Structures are given as structure tokens and as C-alpha cells.
Amino acid sequence: MRKYVFVVALLLGVFAALAGCEKTPTPNERLADYVKAWEQEKFAEMYQSYVSASTKKTYAKKEVADRYKKVYRDLNVSDLNISYKPLDKDAYKNKEKVTVPVKISFQTSAGKVAYKDKVALVKEKRDKKENWYVDWKPDLILPHLAKGDTIKVSEQNAVRGEILDRNGKALAQNGSVYQIGVIPEKLKGADMQKAAGLLGMPADEIKQKLDEDWVQPHLFVPLKKVPMEKKDLVKKVTSIPGFSSQTVDARVYPYGKAAAHLTGYIGAITGEELKKLEKKGYTAESVIGKRGLEQLYDQKLRGRAGEKIYIEKQDGSTYTVAEQKVKNGENIKVTIDAELQKKIYNQMKGDAGTAAAIQPKTGDVLALVSTPAFDPNDFISGMSSSTYTKLEKDPGKPLINRFALTYAPGSTIKPVTAAIALDTGTTTAAATKTITGTSWQKNADWGSYKVTRVHANNSPENMEKALVLSDNIFFAQTALDIGADKFAKGLKGFGFGEDIPFAYPLKASQISSTGKFSSDIQLADTGYGQGQMQMNILHLAISYTPFLNSGDELKPNLLAGEKTKVWKHAASSKTTREISGMLRQVVADPSGTAHAANISGAQLAGKTGTAELKKSQKDQNGKENGFFVVYDEKNPNMLVAMLIEDVKHRGGSGLVVNKAVNLFR
């Protein structure tokens, strides 16, 4: 037993001796650990484990750890780097205090901050152990910061760039609107109902705004923004006791519904959007483009806000830590002709459809229209949830951007089929086909399926006459004559299966869902724009540019000043010259499907089309879309491709011809 006690005592003595000999960390080691915690933003650990007793006596945790956290968050500090040269042993041997020069740098929302400072470390004994601790001071947070100083941030918002058309007219501009609001203490219940009716917003929505935490009885509570031209409405609302108006800055869209899908609108950034854009300088307060050109060119339009981080000293003087000068957004000038955009919209208003107008000799896009539409100014004014729900449930689907979608092009594709047939040597312009009746099938393998046509021309028919009469059977047979491989290759030569080289994102046109033909029936149907063929309205327009440019299909331009470029050499100049003459006859020939466009003062040429949307050949209730692609041979400065949905029993493609031709009068 005595021997056991002796051994235990001996071991305890050894442990005590070892503990007494435990090595004290050097100031270099302690500073390295402190800097590591600093760069990892472990501010609570820095305060708790590394700062000196005198620091804790002078500064509470909230003045160090909590302030670090708040400052770094508010200033968006990133890329923190602290560097220093370790002390030589002689510099701290037998010393109770040392000073280490450091270099500190980091990025902030106002730019880079880089400065030199000194970190003092003192030797202290805690829990019978000696160690080095940082004698902290405020200027380790920001240069020149002292106890009692205030850190301030001032911001200057950038002016958003405007969107201008080719002639300098504003599609989106910075203007003014009326801000209608109410002073709660002057409001009466019945008056709220009356104002709600005039403003087109539910009374419950006004009540909800009045119940927000910040509202005081005497304060003006904003309710809705109203365009400057609605002075009569403002006068009526502000005649109600308690209601008044102010003039405030706002984004304004002068062409409203006519250009809504093209311009888009701006709005407050969402949390989901911020996650994607935070690294690009966006903040929770950012306003961004939500659709259209506003979204497409947001980076250029928004500019960069100015920001200044500075320290206000106790004596009132200031020290600037970092400053980023404001950079206003760029104006964006596009190829669009705003008045033409409006003119096309007014022709189509009341119908669902889309249109593209281009300058066929340069590729400049003059108009992109989608109807019906919404008014982008309503989104700026503060659209109520009930109004938005009404838009969503509208059977005309005004929120859908139709010029970004694809449709079966119907007979408007026949000139392309004709060009491929001529270029591949499948046929000649003079060659004829004799077709009898209004329906046809290749052979009995087609079962009950037949290709049908409207006009039963039983005499020999050449390509021009087939285009004039829009003969589906002629072009179904022509596609079969060309063959699947050559026809697919020819369509790809016109840009099918590729993204259109255009800044605005548009759905690519397709030959079929697989890019190939699964059967002779599908091949035949594709020859006259049915089957699984889908085409974007702008692509349809530019697919006619080879007929005016010796076979060159032009790249569509959106930004003003873009150079004319060839996207595809789609066909030979001889072929396209022949097709162009045929397109003139579609209008000039009295039997032509577009003869209504044969107006005086112009030599219009083009092609009509009707695309059937049937579930099967027996479907009698399927809808039809009507098309017309048209340009003036005598003055080829505008080519229009127009589509109107559901033209069955409303004149078919003739309805589209009558609307499109007015653009050339």
C-alpha cells in the first residue's frame, strides 16, 4: 500500500513539473491564430480568447465582436486579407509587450480599403498560464476609427438609362407620375370605398396599406401611382376628403400595350433573383428589369450606384474610408421604329397574334408585336393582386409573349420548299404537275390519310401557279420529290434547328421534334408548313430575306448601328430571283390568295398561309392560324410577317392580308 501511494505521488509530481514547463506561445503564434479567426470572421472568438484584459475593460463585447459583425455585413466586406512580418526572437525575448506592423485590405460595396496599422500584444497570466493577448483598438475595424466615432454610409442612386427607338423616341424613359395617397386621420369609411372604385383597387388593399407598422394618423400614405395624362382621375380622387397627390419620379412607357412585351418593365428585386445576382452588385434594394429589353439590357441600363463610407469624428470632422462614384446607366438605342410598332399593334388590336417587321436589306428589326398585351405602366404604378389575377385568367392570355414562341407556319413555308426544290435540281420553275381533285395520297400505305387543297386545278400546274393558288398537294409532292435528307439539309440552310442569332431570346424553329422526318406523311406535310414544323415569327420574316438579297438570309439586328451580316447563304441568286417573281404574282394575279394586297402605289409581293390545328384529319373543330408575309418590291424597306390566331370562319388568311396591307398604304 505504501509503495502504491509513493508511485501515485511520484506521477503527480512529474505531471506538475511538465505542466510547469509547458511552453508559452510566441507572439507570432498568437497573432497568427488571431488573424486566422479574423479572416474567418469569428469575431466572438477573437474577443473571448485573444484580446487583452485592458481591452475588455475598455470595450464591451458589443463594441468589438458585435460591431465587427455589423460593420462587415453592412459594408459587404469580402476578400479580407491581413499580412505581417513575424517578429525576430530577439524582438520579444524577455518583453512584456510587442508591436507588429500589419497590412489590412478588403473589398466593400464602395470599393477597396487598404491600410497599414500596428497590432500591440501584451503578455498576461490567466489561470496560472502566461500568454500573449491583443491590445485591441477600433482602427483595426476601419482606418482612423476611434472610440466614440460613428461609421456612416451615403448612397447616390444611378439614373437608369433610357430605351430609345431608331429615331430617338423613348420606349422606356425616366419621367414623372402622380402618387395618390391618403392621410388616415382625414379619411372616412365611405370615402375609402369611393376612392378604391376610382383607383381600380380593392378597398381591402387600401386598408392593408393603412395598417402597416410605420403609418401614423397625420402621415401621407402612398396608395397608387397614376400616369400624368390621367389628370381627370387625379382630380376626382383628390376631391375626396383625406386624399391628395404628389408628383414623383418613375419609369414611364410611352407606347404602353403596343410595345409591352418588347420593352418589359422594371420592379423590385426578389429574394430568388438576388441569390443569382448578388455577386454582380445587386442588393435587396435593387430595382431590375423584369421582362423584355429592360431585363435583357439591365446591366447596362441600371448603371452603378455611388457609395461613400466615412467616419464622423466626435468633433464633427469626417474621414472617407472608401468611395465609389456614381455611374449612371447607359441609354440603349434599338433598331425598332416605335411608330411602326404602334401602327402594327393598332391593326392587330382585338385579335390574338404576333408580328415582326424588318428592313429586309439590312436585317434591322423594326417591330416585334404581341397581342393582346398588358400595360407596363400598370406594373410601375403598383398593380393590385386582383388586377394581376384578372390578366392571368384572361382567355386572350395577354401575359404571353407570342413573338418569342413558335407556330406551324402553314403555307408561308412554300417559297422555302420551292427554293430548296430548285436549288437541289429536283425540278425547274417551268416544270408542271397535273393533279386532279382536292385530295391526294402517295399510295394505299397512307391508309385514310390524304393531303387536301382548296382549289381543284386539274390542268398542268407549274411552281408559280402552285404558289398563286397555294396548292398543298403540289408542295407535298415536291417535298417527297426532294427526299427527306435533302429537304432537311435545305431547311437547315434556312436556319431551322438553330437559335436565331438575335440578342432577344426567341424559341428556335424546328423541322420536327427530332429534327428528322419519321415518315413520308410527315415529310409531305412539312412541304406545306404542317407536320411537326414550328417557326418563330421573326425567323419567318428573315427567311424571306434571301428573295431580296440574292440568296443571303440576313442576321436580324436589334441594337441600332449594328452592321448588316449574312446569317446563311440559303439559296442561289438565280433561284431566289425566280421565287421573288412568283411572290409578286401571288398578289398581282387575280386568282392569287393575296390579291387583296394588290394596291396602287406599291408592288407588294408575299405569301399567305393557314395553319390547321387539328387533333386528327377528321377533326372538324380545330382552330386555324392565319399568316401573311409581305414586302414592297418597288420600295423594299419593310417586310412584315403577321400571324393572327383563330381565323377560321373569320376570313382565314384574308383577314391577315387586310390588316397587313394597311401598313403599306
C-alpha positions in Angstrom: 0.0 0.0 0.0 2.8 2.4 0.9 4.5 1.5 -2.4 1.3 2.4 -4.3 0.9 5.8 -2.6 4.6 6.5 -3.4 4.1 5.8 -7.1 1.0 8.0 -7.4 2.7 10.8 -5.6 5.7 10.5 -7.9 3.5 10.6 -11.1 1.6 13.6 -9.8 4.9 15.3 -9.2 6.1 14.5 -12.8 2.8 15.9 -14.3 3.1 19.0 -12.2 6.7 19.5 -13.4 5.6 19.0 -17.0 2.8 21.5 -16.6 5.2 24.0 -15.2 7.5 23.5 -18.1 4.6 24.0 -20.7 5.9 26.3 -23.4 4.3 29.7 -23.7 3.2 30.5 -27.3 5.2 33.2 -29.0 3.5 36.5 -30.0 3.9 35.3 -33.7 1.9 32.2 -33.0 -0.8 34.1 -31.1 -1.1 36.7 -33.8 -1.3 34.0 -36.5 -4.2 32.4 -34.6 -5.9 35.8 -34.1 -5.5 36.7 -37.8 -6.9 33.3 -38.8 -10.0 33.9 -36.7 -10.3 37.4 -38.0 -10.2 36.3 -41.7 -12.8 33.7 -40.9 -14.9 36.4 -39.3 -15.1 34.6 -35.9 -15.5 37.8 -34.1 -16.9 36.4 -30.8 -13.9 34.1 -30.6 -11.5 36.9 -31.2 -12.9 38.9 -28.3 -13.3 36.0 -25.9 -10.0 34.2 -26.4 -7.5 36.7 -27.9 -8.0 40.3 -26.6 -6.3 41.7 -23.5 -7.9 42.3 -20.1 -7.5 46.1 -20.6 -9.3 45.8 -23.9 -12.2 44.0 -22.3 -12.3 46.7 -19.5 -12.4 49.5 -22.1 -14.6 47.9 -24.7 -17.7 45.7 -24.2 -18.3 42.7 -26.4 -20.8 44.6 -28.4 -18.3 47.3 -29.2 -15.8 44.8 -30.6 -17.3 41.4 -31.7 -20.8 42.7 -32.4 -19.6 45.8 -34.1 -17.2 43.9 -36.4 -20.1 41.7 -37.4 -22.5 44.6 -38.2 -19.9 46.7 -40.0 -18.7 43.8 -42.2 -22.3 42.9 -43.0 -23.4 46.4 -43.7 -20.4 47.3 -45.8 -20.4 44.0 -47.7 -16.8 43.2 -46.7 -15.2 40.5 -48.7 -11.7 39.3 -49.7 -10.3 40.2 -46.3 -6.5 39.9 -46.1 -4.2 40.6 -43.2 -0.4 40.3 -43.7 2.6 41.0 -41.4 6.2 40.1 -41.0 6.8 37.8 -37.9 9.0 39.2 -35.2 12.5 38.0 -34.6 13.0 36.2 -31.4 15.1 39.0 -30.0 12.2 41.4 -30.6 10.0 39.7 -28.0 12.5 37.8 -25.7 12.1 39.0 -22.1 9.4 41.5 -23.3 6.0 42.1 -21.8 4.7 44.0 -24.8 5.4 44.0 -28.5 4.1 45.8 -31.6 3.7 44.1 -35.0 3.1 46.2 -38.2 0.3 44.8 -40.3 -1.3 45.4 -43.7 -5.1 45.1 -43.9 -7.1 45.1 -47.0 -10.7 44.1 -48.0 -13.4 44.9 -50.6 -16.5 46.8 -49.7 -19.6 47.9 -51.6 -17.8 51.3 -52.0 -14.6 49.8 -53.3 -11.3 48.5 -51.9 -10.0 49.5 -48.5 -6.2 49.0 -47.8 -4.2 50.5 -45.0 -1.3 49.9 -42.6 -1.6 49.6 -38.8 0.1 48.1 -35.8 -1.2 45.4 -33.5 0.0 45.5 -29.9 0.3 42.3 -28.0 0.8 42.1 -24.2 1.8 39.2 -22.0 -0.8 38.3 -19.4 -1.2 35.5 -16.9 -4.6 33.8 -16.9 -5.4 30.6 -14.9 -1.7 30.5 -13.9 -0.7 30.4 -17.6 1.2 33.1 -19.4 0.1 34.1 -22.9 0.0 36.9 -25.4 -3.1 38.9 -26.0 -4.1 41.6 -28.5 -4.4 45.1 -27.1 -7.2 45.9 -29.4 -8.2 49.4 -30.7 -11.1 50.5 -33.0 -8.9 51.4 -36.0 -8.4 47.7 -36.6 -12.0 47.7 -37.9 -11.6 50.7 -40.2 -8.7 53.1 -40.6 -8.8 56.2 -38.3 -11.8 54.8 -36.3 -11.6 55.8 -32.6 -13.8 55.2 -29.6 -17.0 57.3 -29.9 -16.7 57.8 -33.7 -19.6 56.9 -36.0 -19.4 54.9 -39.2 -21.7 56.3 -41.9 -22.7 55.3 -45.5 -24.1 57.7 -48.0 -25.5 56.5 -51.3 -26.4 58.1 -54.6 -28.6 56.2 -56.9 -27.7 55.9 -60.5 -30.1 57.3 -63.1 -31.4 54.4 -65.2 -30.6 54.6 -68.9 -33.5 55.1 -71.3 -34.5 52.8 -74.2 -34.8 54.7 -77.4 -36.1 53.6 -80.8 -34.1 54.1 -84.1 -35.4 57.7 -84.3 -34.6 58.7 -80.7 -38.2 58.3 -79.5 -38.5 56.8 -76.0 -39.7 53.3 -75.5 -38.8 53.5 -71.8 -37.9 56.7 -70.1 -37.5 58.4 -66.7 -40.4 60.6 -66.1 -43.0 61.6 -63.5 -46.3 60.2 -62.3 -48.9 61.2 -59.8 -48.6 59.4 -56.4 -52.0 59.3 -54.9 -52.2 58.8 -51.2 -54.3 59.4 -48.1 -53.9 60.9 -44.7 -55.6 58.4 -42.3 -57.0 60.9 -39.7 -58.9 62.7 -42.5 -60.4 59.5 -44.1 -63.9 58.3 -43.7 -65.1 54.8 -44.4 -67.4 55.6 -47.3 -64.8 57.8 -48.9 -62.3 54.9 -48.9 -64.8 52.8 -50.9 -65.4 55.6 -53.4 -61.6 56.2 -53.9 -61.0 52.5 -54.3 -63.5 52.3 -57.1 -61.9 55.2 -58.9 -58.4 53.8 -58.5 -59.4 50.3 -59.6 -58.1 48.7 -56.4 -60.0 46.8 -53.7 -60.9 48.7 -50.5 -59.2 45.9 -48.5 -55.9 46.7 -50.2 -56.2 50.4 -49.1 -57.0 49.2 -45.6 -54.0 46.9 -45.7 -51.7 49.8 -46.6 -53.1 51.8 -43.7 -52.5 49.0 -41.3 -48.7 48.9 -41.9 -46.5 49.4 -38.8 -45.0 52.8 -39.9 -48.3 54.5 -40.6 -49.2 57.5 -38.3 -52.6 59.3 -38.4 -51.1 62.5 -39.8 -48.7 61.0 -42.4 -49.3 60.7 -46.1 -49.7 57.0 -47.1 -49.0 56.3 -50.8 -51.6 54.2 -52.5 -51.1 54.2 -56.2 -49.1 55.8 -59.0 -51.1 57.3 -61.9 -49.8 58.4 -65.3 -49.5 62.2 -65.8 -52.1 62.1 -68.6 -54.8 60.9 -66.2 -55.3 64.3 -64.7 -59.1 64.0 -64.6 -58.8 60.8 -62.5 -56.4 62.5 -60.1 -58.8 65.5 -59.8 -61.7 63.2 -58.9 -59.8 61.2 -56.3 -58.2 64.2 -54.7 -61.6 65.9 -54.3 -62.4 63.2 -51.8 -61.5 64.3 -48.2 -58.2 62.9 -47.0 -56.9 62.1 -50.5 -54.1 64.1 -52.1 -51.4 63.6 -54.7 -47.7 64.2 -55.2 -45.5 64.2 -58.3 -42.8 61.6 -58.1 -40.1 60.2 -60.4 -41.0 56.9 -62.2 -40.2 54.8 -65.2 -42.6 55.5 -68.0 -43.5 53.5 -71.1 -45.0 55.9 -73.6 -46.2 53.2 -76.0 -47.9 51.2 -73.3 -49.5 48.0 -74.6 -48.2 48.4 -78.1 -44.7 47.7 -77.0 -45.3 45.9 -73.7 -43.7 42.5 -74.5 -40.8 44.2 -76.2 -39.9 46.7 -73.5 -40.9 44.7 -70.5 -40.9 46.7 -67.2 -38.9 47.1 -64.0 -39.6 46.1 -60.4 -38.1 45.4 -57.0 -35.7 42.5 -57.0 -37.0 39.3 -55.4 -35.1 37.1 -53.0 -34.7 34.4 -55.7 -33.3 37.0 -58.2 -30.9 38.4 -55.6 -29.4 35.0 -55.0 -28.4 34.8 -58.7 -27.3 38.5 -59.0 -25.7 39.3 -55.7 -22.2 38.9 -57.0 -23.0 41.3 -59.8 -23.5 44.2 -57.4 -27.3 43.9 -56.8 -28.7 44.4 -53.3 -32.0 43.8 -51.6 -32.9 47.4 -52.6 -32.2 47.0 -56.3 -34.7 47.6 -59.0 -34.2 45.4 -62.0 -35.7 44.7 -65.4 -38.4 42.0 -65.2 -39.1 41.3 -68.9 -38.2 42.4 -72.4 -35.5 44.9 -73.2 -35.5 46.1 -69.6 -34.3 42.7 -68.5 -32.1 41.9 -71.5 -30.0 45.1 -71.1 -30.5 45.6 -67.3 -26.7 45.5 -66.6 -26.1 48.5 -68.9 -29.3 50.4 -68.1 -29.0 50.2 -64.3 -25.6 51.8 -64.1 -23.8 51.7 -60.7 -24.9 53.5 -57.6 -22.4 55.8 -55.9 -21.5 55.0 -52.3 -19.3 56.6 -49.7 -18.2 55.0 -46.5 -16.9 57.6 -44.0 -16.2 58.1 -40.3 -17.7 61.0 -38.5 -15.4 62.1 -35.7 -16.6 63.4 -32.4 -15.5 66.9 -33.3 -17.7 66.8 -36.4 -14.9 66.2 -38.9 -15.0 63.3 -41.3 -12.6 60.8 -42.8 -13.5 59.0 -46.0 -12.7 55.3 -45.9 -13.9 54.3 -49.4 -15.8 55.9 -52.1 -17.3 54.7 -55.4 -18.5 57.5 -57.7 -22.0 57.1 -59.2 -22.1 55.8 -62.7 -25.4 56.5 -64.5 -26.9 53.8 -66.7 -26.4 53.8 -70.5 -29.1 54.7 -72.9 -29.9 51.8 -75.2 -30.9 52.6 -78.8 -32.6 49.9 -80.7 -33.5 49.3 -84.4 -37.2 49.4 -83.5 -39.4 52.0 -85.1 -41.8 52.9 -82.3 -44.4 54.5 -84.5 -44.5 51.4 -86.8 -44.7 49.2 -83.7 -47.8 51.2 -82.6 -49.3 51.1 -86.1 -49.0 47.3 -86.3 -50.4 46.9 -82.8 -53.4 49.0 -83.7 -54.0 46.9 -86.8 -54.0 43.7 -84.7 -55.7 45.1 -81.6 -58.6 42.9 -80.6 -57.0 39.7 -82.0 -54.5 37.3 -80.6 -51.4 37.1 -82.6 -47.9 38.4 -83.3 -46.0 40.2 -86.0 -42.4 41.0 -86.9 -41.3 43.8 -89.3 -37.8 44.1 -90.6 -35.7 46.1 -93.0 -35.0 43.3 -95.5 -31.9 44.9 -97.0 -30.1 45.5 -93.6 -31.7 43.0 -91.2 -32.8 45.7 -88.8 -35.8 44.6 -86.8 -38.4 47.4 -87.0 -41.1 45.9 -84.8 -41.9 42.9 -82.6 -45.6 42.9 -81.6 -47.6 40.5 -79.4 -51.3 40.9 -78.9 -53.2 41.1 -76.7 -50.9 42.8 -74.2 -50.7 44.4 -70.8 -49.8 48.0 -69.9 -46.3 48.0 -68.4 -47.1 51.3 -66.7 -49.6 49.4 -64.5 -46.7 47.4 -63.0 -44.9 50.7 -62.2 -48.0 52.2 -60.7 -48.4 49.3 -58.3 -50.7 46.7 -59.8 -53.2 45.1 -57.4 -53.3 41.4 -56.9 -56.8 41.3 -58.2 -55.8 43.1 -61.4 -52.9 40.7 -62.0 -55.2 37.8 -61.4 -57.6 39.2 -64.0 -54.7 39.3 -66.5 -53.7 35.7 -65.7 -57.2 34.5 -66.2 -57.9 36.5 -69.4 -58.7 33.9 -72.2 -56.6 36.0 -74.6 -53.5 35.4 -72.5 -52.1 39.0 -72.6 -49.1 38.0 -70.4 -47.8 35.5 -73.0 -45.1 36.9 -75.4 -46.2 35.4 -78.7 -43.3 36.7 -80.8 -40.9 34.6 -78.6 -42.9 31.4 -79.4 -43.1 29.1 -82.4 -46.0 28.2 -84.6 -46.7 25.9 -87.6 -46.1 28.3 -90.4 -48.6 26.8 -92.9 -48.3 27.8 -96.5 -45.9 30.7 -95.8 -43.2 28.0 -95.9 -44.0 27.1 -99.5 -41.5 29.6 -101.1 -38.8 28.0 -99.0 -39.8 24.5 -100.2 -39.8 25.8 -103.7 -36.3 27.3 -103.3 -34.9 24.0 -102.0 -36.5 22.1 -104.8 -35.0 24.4 -107.4 -31.5 24.5 -105.8 -31.3 20.8 -105.5 -32.2 20.3 -109.1 -35.3 18.4 -108.1 -37.4 20.4 -110.5 -37.5 23.6 -112.5 -39.7 26.7 -112.4 -41.3 25.7 -115.7 -41.9 22.0 -114.9 -45.6 21.2 -114.2 -47.6 18.7 -112.2 -51.1 17.6 -113.2 -53.1 17.0 -110.1 -56.8 16.1 -110.1 -59.3 16.7 -107.3 -58.9 18.3 -103.9 -57.3 15.4 -102.1 -54.3 13.1 -102.7 -52.3 10.3 -101.1 -49.0 8.8 -102.2 -50.3 5.2 -102.1 -52.5 2.9 -100.1 -49.9 2.6 -97.3 -51.1 6.0 -96.2 -54.4 4.4 -95.1 -57.1 7.0 -94.8 -54.7 10.0 -94.6 -54.8 12.4 -97.5 -53.4 15.8 -98.3 -56.1 18.3 -99.2 -56.2 21.6 -101.1 -58.8 24.3 -101.6 -58.6 24.9 -105.3 -59.1 21.9 -107.7 -56.9 23.0 -110.6 -57.0 19.9 -112.8 -54.8 21.3 -115.6 -50.9 21.2 -115.6 -49.6 23.5 -112.9 -46.2 25.0 -112.6 -44.5 26.2 -109.4 -45.7 29.8 -109.9 -49.3 28.8 -110.3 -49.0 26.5 -107.3 -47.8 29.4 -105.2 -50.5 31.7 -106.5 -53.2 29.1 -105.6 -51.3 27.9 -102.5 -51.6 24.3 -103.6 -50.9 22.0 -100.6 -50.8 18.9 -102.8 -48.2 20.3 -105.2 -45.8 21.2 -102.4 -46.4 17.9 -100.5 -45.4 16.1 -103.7 -42.4 18.5 -104.2 -41.2 17.7 -100.6 -41.4 13.9 -101.4 -39.6 14.5 -104.7 -36.7 16.3 -102.9 -36.4 13.5 -100.4 -36.1 13.5 -96.6 -32.3 14.1 -96.4 -32.0 16.8 -98.9 -35.1 18.6 -97.7 -33.9 18.5 -94.0 -30.5 19.8 -95.2 -32.2 22.6 -97.2 -34.3 23.7 -94.2 -31.2 23.8 -92.0 -29.7 26.0 -94.7 -32.5 28.5 -93.9 -31.7 28.3 -90.1 -34.1 25.6 -88.9 -32.9 23.7 -85.8 -30.6 26.6 -84.7 -31.0 29.5 -82.3 -31.6 32.7 -84.2 -28.5 34.9 -83.9 -30.5 37.7 -82.1 -29.9 39.4 -78.8 -33.5 38.9 -77.6 -34.1 35.2 -76.6 -36.5 33.6 -79.1 -37.5 29.9 -79.4 -35.7 28.2 -82.2 -37.6 27.0 -85.2 -37.8 23.2 -85.8 -38.2 20.8 -88.7 -39.8 18.3 -86.3 -39.4 17.3 -82.6 -36.4 15.1 -83.6 -35.0 17.2 -86.4 -35.8 14.4 -88.9 -38.8 13.0 -90.8 -40.4 9.9 -89.2 -42.5 9.1 -92.3 -43.4 10.1 -95.8 -46.6 11.6 -94.5 -44.6 13.9 -92.2 -42.3 14.8 -95.0 -45.2 15.6 -97.3 -47.0 17.7 -94.6 -43.8 19.6 -93.8 -43.6 20.7 -97.5 -46.6 23.0 -96.9 -45.8 24.0 -93.3 -47.7 21.4 -91.3 -46.5 18.2 -89.7 -44.3 19.0 -86.7 -42.7 22.1 -88.3 -42.6 25.1 -85.9 -41.4 28.5 -86.7 -40.8 31.8 -84.8 -42.4 34.8 -86.4 -39.1 36.7 -86.7 -37.4 33.7 -88.3 -40.3 33.6 -90.7 -39.7 37.2 -91.7 -35.9 36.8 -92.2 -36.4 33.5 -94.1 -37.8 35.7 -96.9 -34.7 38.0 -97.0 -32.9 35.6 -99.4 -35.6 36.5 -102.0 -34.4 40.1 -101.9 -30.7 39.6 -101.3 -29.5 37.1 -104.0 -30.0 34.2 -101.7 -28.5 35.7 -98.5 -30.5 35.3 -95.3 -29.6 38.2 -93.1 -28.9 38.2 -89.4 -31.6 40.2 -87.6 -30.3 43.3 -85.7 -31.7 44.7 -82.5 -29.2 47.4 -81.5 -29.0 50.5 -83.7 -25.8 50.7 -85.6 -25.2 47.0 -85.9 -23.7 46.1 -89.3 -25.5 44.1 -91.8 -24.4 40.5 -91.7 -25.3 37.4 -93.6 -26.5 34.5 -91.4 -27.0 31.9 -94.1 -26.5 31.7 -97.8 -29.8 29.9 -98.1 -30.1 29.6 -101.9 -28.7 30.6 -105.2 -29.3 34.1 -106.7 -31.0 32.5 -109.7 -33.4 30.5 -107.6 -34.3 33.4 -105.3 -34.8 35.8 -108.3 -37.3 33.3 -109.7 -39.1 32.8 -106.4 -39.3 36.6 -105.9 -41.1 37.0 -109.2 -43.6 34.2 -108.2 -44.3 36.0 -104.9 -45.2 39.1 -106.8 -47.8 37.1 -108.7 -49.4 35.8 -105.5 -50.5 39.4 -105.1 -50.8 40.5 -108.7 -52.7 37.5 -110.2 -56.4 37.9 -109.7 -56.6 34.3 -108.6 -53.8 34.8 -106.1 -54.6 34.2 -102.4 -53.2 37.6 -101.6 -54.8 39.6 -104.4 -56.5 41.9 -101.9 -53.0 43.3 -101.3 -52.6 44.5 -104.9 -52.9 48.2 -104.0 -52.0 51.2 -106.1 -48.7 53.0 -105.4 -46.9 49.8 -104.4 -45.8 46.4 -105.9 -46.5 44.1 -103.0 -45.2 40.6 -103.0 -45.6 37.9 -100.4 -47.3 34.7 -99.4 -50.4 33.8 -97.3 -50.7 30.8 -95.1 -53.2 29.0 -93.0 -52.1 26.5 -90.4 -54.6 24.0 -89.2 -54.5 23.0 -85.5 -56.3 19.6 -85.6 -56.0 16.6 -83.4 -56.6 14.4 -86.4 -57.6 14.8 -90.1 -61.3 14.1 -89.1 -61.2 16.9 -86.5 -63.8 19.5 -87.7 -63.5 21.8 -84.7 -59.7 22.5 -84.9 -58.7 26.1 -85.0 -56.7 27.8 -87.7 -54.0 30.4 -87.6 -53.7 32.9 -90.5 -50.4 34.3 -91.8 -49.2 36.8 -94.4 -45.6 37.7 -95.2 -45.4 40.8 -97.4 -42.9 43.4 -98.8 -42.9 46.0 -101.5 -40.8 45.1 -104.5 -40.6 48.7 -105.7 -39.5 50.1 -102.3 -38.1 47.1 -100.2 -37.5 49.0 -97.0 -40.0 47.0 -94.9 -41.0 43.3 -94.7 -43.8 42.2 -92.4 -44.7 38.7 -91.2 -48.0 38.7 -89.4 -49.9 35.9 -87.6 -53.4 36.1 -86.3 -54.8 33.2 -84.2 -58.2 31.6 -84.7 -59.1 32.9 -88.2 -61.5 30.1 -89.0 -64.9 31.4 -90.2 -63.4 34.9 -90.0 -61.9 35.2 -93.4 -58.9 32.9 -92.9 -55.6 34.3 -94.1 -57.6 37.0 -95.9 -58.2 38.6 -92.5 -54.4 38.9 -92.1 -53.9 40.3 -95.6 -56.4 43.1 -95.0 -54.6 44.1 -91.8 -51.1 43.9 -93.1 -51.8 45.7 -96.3 -52.8 48.8 -94.4 -49.2 49.2 -93.2 -48.2 49.9 -96.8 -50.9 52.3 -97.7 
